[in-house]
Amino acid sequence: LFPKCPAEVWSADFVGDNLIVSCADDTLLKFWDLRTLNGSDHAQPVMTVRDVFAAGTTCAARHPRQPHLIACGSYDETVALYDVRYLAA
């Protein structure tokens, strides 16, 4: 499912009906829209968050009551909180 990710993927979680967020050793947080599969078995990232972490991203989770908020942790011992309504592709 994640052929465009050259690093080891540590976490992939649904953050919407068709949206998955992945965390990997490449320090990037990538969002994947399953609707982009279009008959193939490979999705394309629709958004990539860069230049936030100094080490690999390890996990991400959606807030249980505010689904637009995503928390992401990293090996650099930091946590970032994102509002996906304001992320630009």
LUMFI-9419 format. One record per residue: residue in three letters; x, y, z of N, C-alpha, C in turn. Coordinates in steps of 0.1 Angstrom, whole numbers, padded with zeros to 4 digits, always signed. Atoms other than C-alpha are relative to their C-alpha. Layout:
// LUMFI-9419
ALAXYZXYZXYZ;...
END
This chain:
// LUMFI-9419
LEU+0008-0012+0000+0000+0000+0000+0009+0013+0000;PHE-0008-0012-0001+0029+0024+0007+0013-0001-0008;PRO-0012+0003+0009+0053+0019-0023+0009+0013-0001;LYS-0007-0013+0001+0064+0056-0022+0008+0003+0012;CYS-0006-0002-0013+0078+0053+0013+0013-0008+0000;PRO-0012+0007+0000+0115+0044+0011+0005-0004+0014;ALA-0004+0003-0014+0118+0041+0049-0009-0010+0006;GLU+0008+0009-0007+0105+0016+0073-0012+0007+0006;VAL+0012-0006-0005+0069+0024+0082-0003-0006+0014;TRP+0003+0005-0013+0062+0022+0119-0014+0000+0004;SER+0014-0002-0004+0026+0032+0121-0008+0004-0012;ALA+0010-0004+0010-0004+0035+0098-0014+0000+0006;ASP+0013-0001-0007-0037+0047+0112-0010+0007-0008;PHE+0011-0007+0006-0071+0057+0099-0002+0013+0008;VAL+0004-0013-0006-0078+0094+0106-0012+0006-0007;GLY+0012-0004+0007-0109+0096+0085-0005-0013-0007;ASP+0006+0012+0007-0132+0073+0064+0010-0005-0011;ASN-0009+0004+0011-0107+0072+0035+0015+0005+0002;LEU-0013-0006-0002-0076+0089+0050+0008-0008+0011;ILE-0010+0007-0008-0046+0071+0065+0012+0009+0002;VAL-0013-0007-0002-0016+0087+0082+0010-0010+0003;SER-0011+0010-0003+0017+0069+0082+0012+0008+0006;CYS-0012-0005-0006+0048+0074+0103+0011-0009-0003;ALA-0011+0008+0004+0082+0062+0093+0014+0006+0004;ASP-0014-0004-0003+0120+0064+0098+0005+0012-0008;ASP-0004-0011+0008+0122+0091+0072-0003+0014+0005;THR+0004-0012-0008+0109+0117+0097-0013+0007-0006;LEU+0011-0006+0006+0079+0124+0075-0013-0005+0005;LEU+0014+0004-0003+0042+0123+0083-0007+0001-0013;LYS+0007+0000+0013+0023+0112+0052-0014-0003+0002;PHE+0014+0002+0001-0014+0113+0045-0003-0007-0013;TRP+0003+0008+0012-0028+0087+0021-0016+0000-0001;ASP+0014+0001+0003-0063+0089+0005-0003-0013-0007;LEU+0003+0013+0007-0076+0054-0003-0008+0001-0013;ARG+0007-0002+0013-0098+0069-0030+0009+0001-0012;THR-0010-0001+0012-0066+0074-0051+0004-0013-0005;LEU-0004+0013+0005-0062+0037-0055-0004-0003-0014;ASN+0005+0001+0014-0083+0037-0087+0003-0013-0006;GLY-0002+0013+0006-0081+0000-0092+0013-0006+0002;SER-0013+0006-0002-0045-0004-0083+0002-0003+0015;ASP-0002+0003-0015-0030-0017-0050+0009+0009+0006;HIS-0010-0010-0005-0008+0014-0045-0007+0013+0001;ALA+0005-0014-0002-0020+0047-0030+0011+0010-0002;GLN-0010-0011+0001-0002+0080-0035-0002+0009+0012;PRO+0002-0009-0011+0004+0103-0006-0006+0013-0005;VAL+0007-0012+0004-0019+0133-0008+0006+0012+0007;MET-0006-0011-0008+0000+0154+0018+0012-0006+0008;THR-0011+0004-0007+0034+0152+0034+0004+0011+0009;VAL-0005-0010-0010+0045+0170+0066+0014-0002+0002;ARG-0014+0001-0001+0082+0177+0066+0006+0010+0010;ASP-0008-0009-0008+0109+0195+0086-0006+0003+0014;VAL+0005-0002-0014+0092+0190+0120+0008-0008+0010;PHE-0007+0009-0009+0111+0161+0135+0014-0002-0004;ALA-0014+0003+0002+0148+0154+0139+0003-0015-0001;ALA-0002+0014+0001+0143+0117+0140-0014-0006-0005;GLY+0011+0007+0006+0118+0091+0127-0013+0002+0008;THR+0013-0001-0007+0081+0095+0134-0005-0014+0003;THR+0003+0013-0005+0068+0066+0154-0015-0004+0001;CYS+0014+0003-0001+0030+0069+0158-0008+0013-0001;ALA+0010-0011+0002+0000+0091+0151-0014-0005+0004;ALA+0013+0003-0004-0035+0091+0165-0009+0012-0001;ARG+0010-0010+0001-0067+0110+0160-0006+0002+0013;HIS+0007-0003-0012-0083+0128+0189-0014-0007+0000;PRO+0012+0008+0000-0113+0107+0201-0013+0009-0002;ARG+0012-0009+0001-0137+0137+0202+0001+0011-0010;GLN-0003-0011+0009-0121+0162+0178+0008-0007-0012;PRO-0007+0008+0011-0113+0141+0146+0009+0008-0009;HIS-0009-0008+0008-0095+0170+0129+0013+0002+0007;LEU-0013-0001-0007-0067+0169+0155+0007-0014+0000;ILE-0008+0012+0001-0039+0144+0150+0013+0003+0008;ALA-0012+0000-0008-0011+0138+0175+0010-0009-0006;CYS-0011+0008+0006+0023+0125+0162+0012+0000+0009;GLY-0012+0000-0008+0053+0113+0182+0012-0004-0008;SER-0012+0003+0007+0089+0109+0172+0011-0006+0009;TYR-0012+0005-0007+0121+0092+0182+0008+0011+0006;ASP-0008-0011-0006+0135+0127+0190-0007+0005+0013;GLU+0007-0002-0013+0112+0126+0221-0009+0012+0000;THR+0009-0011+0001+0088+0153+0208-0014-0006-0005;VAL+0013+0003+0005+0051+0152+0201-0005+0013-0007;ALA+0006-0012+0007+0033+0175+0176-0014-0003-0002;LEU+0015+0001+0001-0004+0182+0174-0003+0008-0013;TYR+0004-0006+0013-0018+0190+0139-0015+0001-0001;ASP+0014-0002+0004-0052+0204+0128+0000-0003-0015;VAL+0000+0003+0014-0057+0187+0095-0008+0009-0009;ARG+0007-0010+0008-0081+0214+0084+0009+0011-0005;TYR-0009-0010+0004-0051+0237+0081+0013-0004-0006;LEU-0012+0005+0007-0025+0215+0066-0001+0002-0015;ALA+0000-0002+0015-0016+0223+0030+0008-0011-0007;ALA-0006+0011+0008-0007+0197+0004+0014+0004-0005;
END
